[in-house]
Amino acid sequence: MLYAIIASDVEGSLDKRLAARPAHLERLQQLKAAGRIVLAGPHPAIDSNDPGAAGFSGSLIVAEFDSLAAAQAWADADPYVAAGVYQQVVVKPFKQVLP
């Protein structure tokens, strides 16, 4: 089943985000290689694809996991969590309708 992982950043965490980004992306690449990721990306803090120093307000990942517990465990182990980038992470089932 698909699950949405919706994370909100700690304000002013851009430096922490940038430092942890390679490890975060490596985990996403593993999901991609396994054919389990639908989409993933950050939410710019301003209305721009390149928010610069404004940074990001959070992230969204939609991916396939065996269960809600497995999705939650994966989200809990994210390098952004360990680095203190995320202040809150919500994991919930997701039903893709389009495309």
C-alpha positions in Angstrom: 0.0 0.0 0.0 1.0 3.6 -0.5 1.8 5.9 2.4 2.2 9.7 2.6 5.1 10.9 4.8 4.4 14.6 5.5 7.1 16.4 7.4 7.4 19.9 8.7 10.8 21.5 9.2 12.0 23.3 12.3 12.3 27.0 11.5 15.8 28.0 10.6 17.0 24.4 9.9 18.4 24.9 6.4 22.0 24.3 7.4 21.0 21.1 9.1 19.0 20.1 6.0 21.8 20.7 3.6 24.3 18.7 5.8 21.9 15.7 6.1 20.7 15.9 2.4 23.2 13.3 0.9 22.1 10.6 3.4 18.4 11.5 3.0 18.7 11.3 -0.8 20.5 8.0 -0.6 17.6 6.4 1.2 15.2 7.8 -1.3 17.3 6.4 -4.1 17.0 3.0 -2.5 13.2 3.3 -2.6 13.4 4.4 -6.2 15.6 1.4 -7.2 13.1 -0.9 -5.6 10.3 0.7 -7.6 8.5 1.8 -4.4 8.5 5.6 -4.7 5.8 7.6 -6.3 7.1 11.1 -5.6 9.3 13.0 -3.1 10.4 16.5 -2.6 10.6 19.5 -0.3 8.2 22.4 0.2 10.0 25.7 -0.5 9.4 28.2 2.3 8.6 30.8 -0.4 6.9 30.8 -3.8 10.0 29.8 -5.7 11.6 26.6 -7.0 14.9 27.9 -5.6 14.1 29.5 -2.3 17.7 30.3 -1.5 18.3 31.4 2.1 14.5 31.1 2.8 14.9 27.4 2.8 12.1 24.8 3.1 9.1 24.3 5.3 9.0 20.5 5.0 8.9 17.5 2.7 6.4 15.1 1.1 7.2 11.5 0.2 4.7 9.1 -1.2 6.0 5.5 -1.3 5.0 1.9 -1.0 5.5 0.0 2.2 4.2 -3.3 3.6 2.3 -1.6 6.4 1.7 1.6 8.2 4.2 0.4 10.9 6.8 -0.2 8.3 6.3 3.3 6.7 6.5 4.9 10.2 9.7 3.0 11.0 11.2 4.1 7.7 10.2 7.7 8.4 11.5 7.6 11.9 14.9 6.5 10.7 15.2 9.4 8.2 18.5 11.4 8.5 16.5 14.6 8.6 14.9 13.4 11.8 18.3 12.5 13.4 19.7 15.9 12.3 16.8 17.8 13.9 15.5 19.2 10.5 12.0 17.9 11.0 9.8 19.1 13.9 6.9 16.8 13.0 6.4 13.8 10.7 2.9 12.5 9.9 2.6 9.1 8.2 -0.7 8.0 6.8 -2.2 5.7 4.2 -2.5 7.2 0.7 -4.8 6.1 -2.1 -3.5 7.3 -5.5 -6.2 8.3 -7.9 -4.3 10.2 -10.6 -2.3 9.8 -12.6 
